[in-house]
Amino acid sequence: EYSEKVLATLMSNITPIQKRGGVGMALKNPKKQHHGTFNPYPSGVFTRYESKVIGNIFLLKPLLALLGLEDIVDNVCPLASNRASVSVGEVCKILVLNRLNSPRPLYRVEDWADHVSTIDLFGIPPYLLNDDKLGRCLELLATYSGDIEALLCLKLIHDFGVSPELVIWDSTSFYFEGAYDDSEFVTFGHAVEGRTDAKRVRIGMCVDAGTGIPLTSSRESSKKPDSELVVDNLETLKATLSKAGRAEYVVVADRALASVKNVFLLNSKGVKFVAPADDGDCYTRLILGTSDDEFQEADYRSKDGKPFFIAERGICLHRKLDGEERQYESGWFRAIVIKSPSKLKVDEMRLSKETETVDAWLRDVRDNKINRRRYKKLEYVEKRIDAFFTGPLRRYRNIYNPKVVSDGNRLDFSWSMDEEALQRLIALNGKYVVVSNQMDPVVSAADIFRTSRRRSHIETRMRYLKSQLKVRPVFLESEMRIRGLAFVTNLALVVYCLLEHMLKQAGIDESVRELFLDFDQIALTKAKLPNGAEVSHVENA
């Protein structure tokens, strides 16, 4: 028999044991202290005996009860949807456990439910968790995901000590198997994972930097740019945190936040932010206008021990007002120019590789292609030049200045190097700008810089989605069911990160993945005695 106090007693029943590679965790189990070949289940004692491995569900069941996930979902979803043998909240709980216990494509969950004996653990027969029932519940979860997530966020703040003073935002995508020709949600988009042949969905997420627990998230078509996705996420976060009386917090994000339009929009809504700027001309001029003697060493070093340097410069940004001809909005913001030793190394390697690519292409056109086949036509050569100098290579066009001219019979292809432009590009190596609207003089340039370096928290969470939780590949067809599964995976990530936070609070030096492995052999044993009495208990298998 489980109780809601299992989780509290569970932590006290964990003791360190020595194992290869370091200290692990194991349950104190007096039954396992016997020696010799004694068989605790001799033949003839039981008329029926059955053992099912439930693994980490032994740990996760009471944790989900403390979190109140089932009640939150059932309170949000319409009553009509819960008038069934199993409620939407119960299905949501089971699916979250499935993501954490046996992450795989969502298919034949009832087989997994029978394997872990949901009838004994939750009173839910596996046959009720068929594909049709799960699909209908996923649609409801997608419909009410915003309300569910808001209540869950408030629960984390009130009951689990989450205090969001610094929030980190980022986005990722996961791809789908199949055509999805009629879907506007699952589409081709920016190939974050290098899969240009697969359609994908974008996920945006806000994470509390102090605990690493996700607070809010969204699921959008991959066609929606991050610059719009981040604003939508932060507006949802602001509405949720205002209900908890948490109006003072700072958001850290990537370049998507720092577009000029977003900077003005978030500033007008009172959202404090820190984000690296894009490669716009205004920021480029700021970097080039900052002399070396303005930089000061920061109390921060790269992995190989080299220091970062920072210089604070204010910047006046201008934004054209929508629908207003020649009407602009202006505003001052803090801008920190940063010299990064790790970025310098990457930029130098990138510059060397890209210039070699450009040089090779120009020589190939001049020596092997010009005045041959299609390269006899002036319009075709001009189109090839335009096509080559796009994307990352577009900045080299004004440096190499390629041109093709015709004398009526033959084409002449040449280029001329602008050494000053090349030196300006080299001067940008290793440097970038962080922009912020934190105008309080108490917040120093060094504080803003250190805040900007906190994004590793959310990058780890994004990796969890694709490794420990394995949201992909996905084979669902309905758009709402796809949204529902993505939402369930986000809920599983919340539980995963909450458990990680609780381990740190308890002083247990072990990852959640290692903890799950320690609980991997926990089994639920059921037996029937000759007198007809049935007994069951949990043990190490």
N, C-alpha and C positions, 0 to 999 in steps of 0.2 A: 504494500500500500504506500503510495506517495502522499506527501503532504506539501503544503505551500512553504514549509520551512526547510525543505530538503536543500535548497541552494545555500542557505546560511550554514547549515550543519555540514554540507559537503566540503566547503572550504576548510573547515576545521578537521575534516577527516582525510585531508591530503597531507602527505608527508614526503620530504625529499628522499629520493633513493639514488644511489650512484649507478650510472650507466655509461656506456661508451660514448664519448663525445661531450660529457658534462653531466649536470644534475637534471634529472627528470622528475616526474611526479607519479605516484601510484596510490591507489586507495588502500587504507589500512583494512585488511581483511583477515581477521583471526582464523577464518576457515582455511586460508591458504598457508598457514604456518605449520601444518602437519607435515610429518616426514614419513618416508616409507611408501608402501603401495596400497594404503587404505583406500577403499572405494566408498565414498559417501553415499552412493546410490546402488546398493547391491540388488541383484535381481531378486524378484519375489516381493520386495518391499512395496513397490508401486504397481498398480494395475495399468497406469498410463503415465508417461513421462515425456515432456516436451520442453525444449530450450530454444529461445530465439534471441539472437544478438541484437540489442537495441543501441549499442555504442554510445555516442555522445548525446543521444536523446535523453539519457538518464540525467545529464547536466542541463540540457536546453529546456526540458519540459517545465521545471520550476522557474527557470529564468523568464520564459515567456509568460508564466502566470504572474510573476512580479511586475513584468512590463505591462500586463493587461491588454495585450494585443487583441485577443479574441473579443473582449468586451468593447474595446474602442471601435473595432470594425462593425460589430453588431449594433452598436449605438448609432453609427453613421448611416449604414445601409438601411433602406426602407424595410418596414416590418414584413411586408409581403414577401420580400426576398428571403426571409428567415423562417418562413412557415414550411419547413421541410425537415426531413429526418436529420439533416446536418446543416448547420447555419453557415452563412458566408464567413463569419468570424472563425468558425472551426476549420473550414476549408483553407482559409488564409493561413491559419496557424500550422496546419499540416503541410502546406506548400512551402512555408518558410523553413520548417524542419527538414523537408525533402531537399531544399537547396543547400542546407548546412550539413546534412547527414550523407546524402548521396547525390551530389550535383551531376546532372546529366540532362540531355534533351528531355523535355516534358512529354513523356510517353509511357503509357501503362503504369501510372502511379499506383493503381490498386495492387499491382504485384509487389511493389516496394512496401505498401501499407501492410500487406499480409506478412511480409518478411519481418517487419519490425513490430507486428502485432498491435496495430492501432486500436483494435477492439478491446484489448486488455489495458492499454495505456490511456486511451481517451474515450472508450465506449463507442467508437465509430467503426462499423463493419467496413472492411476494405471495398466491398462491392459498391458502396455509396460514393466512392471516390473515382468513379469512372470518368472517361474523357469528356462526355457531355456535361456532367455536373461541374467538373473543373472549369470547362470552357465558359459556362454561364456565370460562374463565380468570378472568373478573371475579367469578364466584361463589366460586372458590377464594381470590382475593385478599381478598374481603370476609370470608371465614371466618377467614383467618390474618392479617388486617390488624394486629392488636395486636402479634403477635410480630414481624412484619416491621418495623413502625414502631419497636419497642423496639431491635432490632438496628441499624437505620439511625441512631437517635439515638446509640447507643454508638459507632458508626463516626464520626459527626460530632464527637463529643467527643474520641475518641482520635486521629483522623487529620487533622482540619481545624481544630483549635484552638478549637472551641466550648466555652466555659466558662460554663455557666448559673449566674450569681450572682443575676440579676434576670430573672424569667420573667413575661411578660405574657399574660393570658388574655382572650379575647373570643369572641363567637359571632356567626354570621350565618345566613342561610338562602338557598336557591335554589329556584326554583319549577319546576314540571313542566307539560308540555303533555299534556292527556288527562284522563280521568275518574278512574282508579285507585280505583274504587268498592270493590274488595275488599282494598285495602292498608291495613294499620294503620301502616305506616311513612311513606307519602306521604299527608299529611292536611292539612286546613285548620288554620291556626294564626295566631299573631301576624303581622300583615302588615308585616314589616320593610321591604319594598320598596314598600309601598303597593298590592300586588296582592292585594286581598281576594278576587278571583275565582279564584285559582290555589292549588293545593295545593303544599306545600313540605316540605323536609327541613332540619333544623337541623344546623349544623356548629359544634363547639366546638374551639378551637385554643389551644395553649400555644406561645409564641414566645420565643426567647432574645433579651433586649433588647440585648445587646452586639453580636450579629451580625445580628439580624433574621431568623434561620432558624427555621422551625417545628420543634418537637421532638416533640410528640404532638398527636393530634386525635381527634375522635369524630364519628360521624354518627348522629343520632337523629331520631325523629319530632318534628314541630313542636309536638305536644301536650306534650312534656316541657318543663317550665319551666327557665329558665336557672339558677335557684337549685339545682336538682338536677344539671343538666348540668355546672356548674362544679365541683361536688364530685367527680363521677365522673372528670372530666378530671384534676383535681389528684391524686387517688389513683393514677391510672395514671402520671402524671408522677413522683410520689414513688417508686413501685416501680421505674420505669426508671432514674431518677437514682441510686437507692441501689445499683444494680448497678455503676454507674460510680464509686461512692464519693463522690458529690456530695450530701451531706445538708444543706449550708448554702446556702440560696437564699431569696429573697423573691419572693412572687407579687403582682403588681398586676393587678387586675381591675375590672369595673364593679360596679354596685349589686347584681347577682345574688349576688356573693360575700358582701356585708355584711349579709345577713339575719341576725337574731339567732341562728337555729338554726345557720347555717353558721359564724358567728363562733366559737361554742362548739365545734362539731365539728372545724373545722380547727385550732383552738387545742389541742384534746385530742390531735390527731395530730402536733403539733409543726411544723405548716406556718406559716411566717411570712408575713404578708399585709399589704397596703395596699389599701384600696378606698374609694370614696365611699359614704357611707351612704344608705339609702333615706329616704323622707319620713315615717318613723315618728314617733309622738308624742314618744318619748324624745329623738330627735335635734332635733326642732322646739323642744322646751323648752330644749335645750342652746344652740341658736342664739339664741333670745330672751333667754336668761339671760346671754349674753356681751355686756358693754358695749363701746362703741366705743373706750374708752381702753385696753382689753386687747389690741387688735390692734397688731401690729408689721409694718412693711413688709418684704416678702420680696424676695429677690434674683431676681425673676422678673417679666416684663412681658408684657402682651398684645400682639397684633399692632400695635395702634395706639400702643404705648409707655406705656400706663398700668400702674401697679404693682398687684400683688396684696398683700393683707394677711392675716396669719395670727394665730391665738390658740390656744394649747394648753390643752385642758381634759380632764381625765380623765372617764370615764363608767363607771358601774356598770350592767351589763346583766343582765337576769333572763330565764331560760328555764324554761318549765314542762317537767318531766321526763315523758317518754313513759310512759303507763300508771300514773302516780303522781298520785293526787288531792291537790291542794294541796301538791305537792312541787315546789320550784323550785331551779334552779341559778343562782348569781350569780358574776360575775367582773368585774374591772376591766380596762379597755382604754384605750389612748391615743386621744384624739379631737382632731383639729385642725379648728377652725372657720376657714373660708376665705372672704374677700371677693374675689370675682372681678369685675373691671370688664367683661369680655366677657359673663359670665353676667348681670350687672346690666342690661346693655342688652337682652339677650334676654328676661329676666324682665319688665322694664317694658313691653316691646312686647306680650308675651303677656298680661300683666295687663290692659292697655288693651283689647286685642282681645276677651278673654274677658268682661270686664265689659260691653262694648258688646253682645256677643252675649246675655248674660243680660238686660240692660236691654231690649233689643229684643224678646226672647221674652216677658218678663213683660208688657210693654205690649201686645204683640199679643194675648195671651190675654185681658187685661183689656178692651181696646178693641174687638176684632174677633171673639172666639170664645166668651167665656163666655156661657152661657144660649142658645147657638145649637147646633142639631143635637146631636151627641154630647156637646158641652160643657154640656148641660143636666143631665147625670148626675154626681152628686158622685163616685162611684167612678171614673168615667172620668177626670175632671180630676185626681184624686189620683194615678192611674196615670201620667198624662202628666207630672205634676210629678216623680214618682219617676224616670221614664225620662229626663227632661231633665237632672236633676242627677246624672249618672253620669259615670264616666271623669274627664277633666280638670276638668269643671265641678262635681264633687261637693263640692269645698271651698267653693263659693260658697253652698251651701244654708243653712249656719248664719250666713252674712253677710246674705243677703237675707230669710231666714225667710218663704218664701211660704206662704200658707194659704188655704183655701177653706172657707166655711161655708154652710149652707143654712138658710133660714127656713121651709122646707116648700114654698115656691113658687118662689123664685129663689135662685141661688147668688151669693155675694159673694166675689170674688177680690181679694186684696191681699197686700202684702209690707211688711216693715219692716226698714230697714237697721240693722245692728249696726256702728257706726262703730269701736268698739274692736277688733272681730274683723277689720275691714278693715285697720286700722292694723297689726295683728299680721301679717297676710298681706303687707302692703307691706314690713314690717321684714325679711321673709325674702328679699326680692329680692336677687339677687347673692351669696347666702351658701349654703354647703353644708358638710357635715362629712365628713372623711376619717377612717376608723377603722383602727387597726392594733394588732397584738399585739407589736410590737417594743419591749420594755421596757428594752432596754439604754440607759442614759443617754448613752452615746456617740452614739447615733442621735438627733439633734436633731429638733425639730418641723419645722425648715426642710428637713432631709434627707427626712423622710416626705412633706412637701408636694412636693418636687421629684421624688421617686420616683413619686408619684401622677400626675405630668404626662407620664410616659413612654409612655402608652398609644397615642400616635400611630403607633408602630412597627407594631402589630398591625392598626390600622385601615387602614394602607397595604396590608398583606398581604391583608386581606379584599377590598380593591378589586382587587388583582391577580387573585383568583379569578374575578371577574366582568368583567374587562376584558381583560388580556393572555391569560389562560388560558381565559376564556369557558366556564365549566362549564355554562352554560345556553344555550338551553333543552334539556331532556333528554326523549327519547322512549322510553326503555327501559320495559319493563313489569314484569319480575321484580324483586322487592324486593332480592334478593341482588346482582343485576347493577347495580342503582342504587347500592347501597352500594359495590360494587366500583369503579364509575366515579368516584364521589365520592372514594374512597380514592386512585385513580390521579391524580386532579386535585390532591389534597393532595401526593402525591409529586412531581408536576410543580412545584408551588409550592416545595417544598424545594429542588429543583434550581435553579429560577429565583433564589431568595434566596441560595443558596450561591454562584452565579455573581456575583451582585451584591456579596456580601461579598468575593469574590476580586478583583473589580475595584477595590474600595476599598483592599484590602491591597496591590495592585500599583501604587496611585497613579494609576490611570486614571480621569480625570474624565469618565465617560460612563455612562449608564444601560444596563441590560441590553437594554431595548427598542431603544435606538440601536445597541447592539452587534449585535443580531440584524439590524437593517437593513443594517449594514455587511457582514454575511456573506450577505446576501440573494441575491447573484448567484453564489455559489460553485457550481461545476458539476463533475460527474464525467463525464469524457470517455472514451469507449471507441472504439477503432478497430482495423481489421484490415488488415494490410499485404498487398501482392500475394503475398509468399512464404508467407502463411498465419499468420504470427505476429500475436498480439493484444497490444495495448498499452492501458494506461489510466492516467490521471492526473487530478489535481484542479487546477482553475484558476479564475480570475475569469471568469465568463461575459461 
